[in-house]
Amino acid sequence: MRVLLIEDDADTAAFILRGLREAGDVADHAATGRDGLFLASDGQYDVLVVDRLLPGIDGLEVVRLLRQTGVLTPVLFLTALGGLDDRVAGLDAGGDDYLAKPFAFAELAARLRALARRQPMGQASATVTLADLSVDRLTRRVERAGQVIELQPREYRLLDYLLQHAGEVVTRTMLLENVWEWHFEPKTSVVETHMSRLRAKLDKPFATELIRTVRGAGYVIAEPR
C-alpha cells in the first residue's frame, strides 16, 4: 500500500510513518497543504491521510481541489476536530473516512487498508443512463436532457448510489451507511438536506422528476411515470 501523509505536526507524522513503514507500506510525507496537493495530484497513491489544520492551504481545501481536478484517491481525515459538524464538513469536502485524534495506530492502519481495497467510484468503466439522465462514472460528468449538471462530491455519491439501485426503494439508513459510511443515527437531517439539494439540481429544472420520496420508506430513482 502506498500512502501519502499530509500532516504538519512532526511528532505525529514520525509516529505514523514509522508504523506504516514497519508494516511494509510505502509512505511519503508532506508538511503543508500546498506540498501535499502537489504530491497527491498525480494519483499515484492508494490512500491519503490528511490533517484538517494545515499551514497555507487547509486540509478541506486540499481535498476539494483534488476532487475538482478528478483525483479520486480515497482520503482519511485525521484531526483533533472530532465534532459531528467537523466530520460532516470533512466528508462533504470529498473525504471518505474521518478519524479523530488521539487515535490508536492499529485502527488507523485498519481503516487505511479498508480504503485502499475500495475501488474509487469514478474508476467504474460505465456510463449509466436513466430516461434523459446520463452519468459518466469515469469523469463524474452528469447530464440531463443534454444539460450539464454540476454536483458536489457528496451529491454525486448520493446519485451514484441511487442509480446502483434504480427502481428500488433506498432507505435513509442505507444512504447513511453507504454514502456517508456512518453506522449510527446522527441527530441531523444530513440525508434530507443533501437529497433536497440533489433534487433541486436534477429534477426541479425539468418537466418530470426522476427521484421520488416513498413516504415512510425512503427514496427511489426511476423512469418518469
Disulfide bonds with the S-S distance in Angstrom:
none
